[in-house]
């Protein structure tokens, strides 16, 4: 397996980037876009996933990278929680919820594996 030299090469970061793009698209919908607190919070949370993966990677310390991956994983949980709020308020439908929540769960699993590999 090749050594990863850039955070952009990490599958977890790539998938977090896709999720970020899709959350931004979902939150531009008319009803969702007007719920400013939820819209802004879910956007901050999904940004945190990408950003913490990148920041941790560039710390060049195994223990710090792990710490940032834990933060990114927790941010994935926050995104999933906020997706439930969006679903319950009918800002997204069940299918859209399942897709986005599934993506966040997949990122969580990937991050867990990455954390385990660093231990």
N, C-alpha and C positions, 0 to 999 in steps of 0.2 A: 504494500500500500504506500502511495506517495505521501510525502510530508506536505501538509497544508501550509502554505506560506502566506496566504491572505485570507482575511475573514470572509471575503466574497466567495471563496471556494468551499466554505462550509455549507453542507446541505441544510442544516438548521437555519442558517442565515438566509439562504436562498428561499426557503419555504416561508420564513417569517416576512420576507419582502413581498411575496405574493399575497400572504394574508393581510399585510398592511394595505396593499393596493385595493384589495377587495373590501376591507372594512371601510376605507375612505369612500369607495364607490357606494357602499350600502348606506353610509351616513349622509350622503348627499341627497338621498331621497327626501321628498318634501316633508313628511311628518317627522322622520328621524332628524333631519337637519334643524328643525325648530326646537328640539329638546336639547338645548345647548349644554346643560350639565352632563347628560349621558353621552351625547355626541363627542364632546371634548374629552371626557374621561376614557371612553373606549379607544379614542384615537391616541391619547397619551399612553395607554396601556400597551397597545399594539406597537407603537413606536418604541416603547421600552424593551420589547422583546428583541427587535432588531439591534437596537443601540447597545444593549448590554452584551449581546453576543460579540459585537464588533469591539466594544471597549475592553471587555475581558480578554479577548484574543490578543489585542495589541498591548496588553500589560506585560506580556512575555513572562508571566509567572504562572506556573501550573495551579498553585493554590488560589491566586487572584482570579484566574480564568474560571475556576470552579465556582468561586463565590459569585461572579457575574452570571454564570450559567444558572445558578440557583435563582437569582433575581429574575432572569429572563423566563425561567419556568414558572415562577410565581406570577409574573405578568401574563403569561398564557392563561393561567387559572382566572385571573381578573378579567381577561377578555371573554372567556367562556361565561363567567358570571354575568357580565354586562350583556352578552348575547341573550341570556334568559330574560333579562329586563326588556330588551328590545322585542323579543318574541311575545312576552306577556302584554306589551303595550301595542302589539300589532304593527311595529315598525318594520319587521321582517316576517316572512311566512315560515312555516315549519321546514320546508325544503331548504330555504336559504340558511336558516338556523343550523340545520343538520350539516350542510356543507361547510360553513364557517367554523362551527364548533368542532367538526371532524378535523379540519385543518389545524386548529389550535391544539387539539389532542395529539395529533401526529407530531407536531413540533415538540410538545411536552415529552413524548416518548423518545424522540431523537435526542433531545437535550439530556434526558435521563441516561441514555446510553453513552452519550459523550462524557457526562459527569462520571459515570462508572468507569469509563476507560481512562480517565485522568487520575482516579484514586489509586 
